[in-house]
Amino acid sequence: MRDISCKLLSTTSIQNDIGVSIPQKPVEIEIPIIKVEDVYANEYYEANQAGYQPTLRLRISVLNYNNEKELIYMGTTYTIIRVQEITADELILVCERKIKNVKDN
C-alpha cells in the first residue's frame, strides 16, 4: 500500500545589507493527508472565470498548515489557490498544477 502524503513548501527570505529581501531555498515539510477529494464542477468553473484551474483538493489537519503557498503531491508541484476551513481541526487546500515559468528552467 502506498503512503499518501504531501510536502508543503515553506519559503523564507532574508534581508541583505541594503534591506532587499532575498528568497531562500524552499524547505519541504512532509505532512499526512486525511483525504484526497474531487474538484467540484461548479468550483472548477467559478475558479476558471477568475483565471485559476483547480485540479486537486486535499483535506489536511489545521495543525500542519502554516500559510504555505505551494506543495508537492505525488511528485508534482501545485500552487495553493484557496484554503477552506471545514471544521476546527481540518481544512481543505484547493490547488492548481504549477506551470513552470520560462525563467525557472
Sequence and secondary structure as in RCSB ss.txt:
>XXXX:A:sequence
MRDISCKLLSTTSIQNDIGVSIPQKPVEIEIPIIKVEDVYANEYYEANQAGYQPTLRLRISVLNYNNEKELIYMG
TTYTIIRVQEITADELILVCERKIKNVKDN
>XXXX:A:secstr
    EEEEEE  EEE TTS EEE   EEEEEE SEEE   HHHHHHHHHTT    EEEEEEGGG SS SEEEETT
EEEEEEEEEE SSSEEEEEEEE    GGG 
